Amino acid sequence: MTTLMTPGPTEVPPDVREAMGRQIQNPDVDPEFNVLYDELTGELARVYDTDDEVVVLGGEGMLGLEASVASLVDPGDEVLCLANGPFGEGFADFVELYDGEPIVYEASWRAGFDVDVVKDYLEANDIDVATMVHCETPTGLLNDLDEILDVLSDAGVITVVDAVSSLGGTPVPTTADVVIGASQKCFSAPPGLTTLSISDEAWAKIEATGTRSFYADLELWHDPDLDEPQAFPYTHLVSNCYGLEVALERLLEEGLASVYHRHETVAEECREMGAEIGLDPYPAEESLYSPTVTAFEIDSNASQVVEEVLTEHDIRLATGLGEIADDVIRVGHMGYAADGERVAETMDALADVLGD
Ligand SMILES: *Cc1c(COP(=O)(O)O)cnc(C)c1O
């Protein structure tokens, strides 16, 4: 079996796979499913470290991004999109799709955001919503968003954070209004579920916003009556929920502090082994390195190196995305793959291929 070291989807451990294969309940009529949903959202709130309501939607992480914009942005709303990577830029496309007005703060893909620039945007515009990305998976950059979130909240702006590739691997911002996660990154469950924590302020904006979607409408998920059958707008992805249940148990049994420490440690080991073979991480500063994924800059053709690591060592890595597709090699050390031995094997394989 090929070892999957991509930055999501990540390799799924055996007990999560077994849970996915269980005989299913009918989630529309069996009250036990509502109990499971209640448990899932409660456990996720611990991972989010929030008292805000958490919802779990049937759909890949991208649904969380689209649903946030579809549910929060009215036509003509001004949306500040903080972009220092492909996912940050992508938010602006969703805003346009839903007839909002994206105002894009384009920063270098190697650097973080400047809070003073955010203040300038706030002064010059009438911003309703702001979107940003915690971990830019394509560049291996973890944004420190706390100060920016405070400034935006003080200005009454509803904030949306894509934490798809950080939630469950490192602490995520707790002061954002909406924080998006997904099953297939640090939780190491298969793709299929998207998770959102949503503040009361965000729910108020969602309720005030006109509905232009059914599947991507968050309002239908607010405060489900779990004492009744058919609490959800459509049949839930019950097998995926079984998988996520076990994935969350694994995480909480290990303890979040230990999980986060494990990610920090393997990320550091990965960078050290990279340095030994002359590879530097893509972000400009050490404080921006993500504990869940490392993007190494590379002189040679990235897709060819990734191919050789696969054929010669049976380990699958990822290239970059978009304009840096061929300039970086990415090692996903998140979730089940945040393991010292796996990372060491991976970096040995990379050293071997690059040494040839
Ligand atoms: C994986 C990921 C998503 C979901 O996107 P896919 O390309 O469909 O996997 C969204 N945001 C971030 C930051 C991600 O890493």
The ligand as an SDF file (V2000), in Angstrom:
LIG
                    3D

 15 15  0  0  0  0  0  0  0  0999 V2000
   -8.3000   21.0120    1.5140 C   0  0  0  0  0  0  0  0  0  0  0  0
   -8.6760   22.3950    1.7000 C   0  0  0  0  0  0  0  0  0  0  0  0
   -9.9430   22.8530    1.3460 C   0  0  0  0  0  0  0  0  0  0  0  0
  -10.9300   21.9700    0.6410 C   0  0  0  0  0  0  0  0  0  0  0  0
  -10.5420   21.9670   -0.6680 O   0  0  0  0  0  0  0  0  0  0  0  0
  -10.2970   20.7290   -1.6250 P   0  0  0  0  0  0  0  0  0  0  0  0
   -9.3570   21.2700   -2.6470 O   0  0  0  0  0  0  0  0  0  0  0  0
  -11.5930   20.3700   -2.1870 O   0  0  0  0  0  0  0  0  0  0  0  0
   -9.7120   19.6170   -0.8170 O   0  0  0  0  0  0  0  0  0  0  0  0
  -10.2500   24.1750    1.6170 C   0  0  0  0  0  0  0  0  0  0  0  0
   -9.3600   25.0000    2.2140 N   0  0  0  0  0  0  0  0  0  0  0  0
   -8.1340   24.5980    2.5690 C   0  0  0  0  0  0  0  0  0  0  0  0
   -7.1930   25.5570    3.2150 C   0  0  0  0  0  0  0  0  0  0  0  0
   -7.7560   23.2820    2.3250 C   0  0  0  0  0  0  0  0  0  0  0  0
   -6.5320   22.8640    2.6660 O   0  0  0  0  0  0  0  0  0  0  0  0
  1  2  1  0
  2  3  1  0
  2 14  2  0
  3  4  1  0
  3 10  2  0
  4  5  1  0
  5  6  1  0
  6  7  2  0
  6  8  1  0
  6  9  1  0
 10 11  1  0
 11 12  2  0
 12 13  1  0
 12 14  1  0
 14 15  1  0
M  END
$$$$
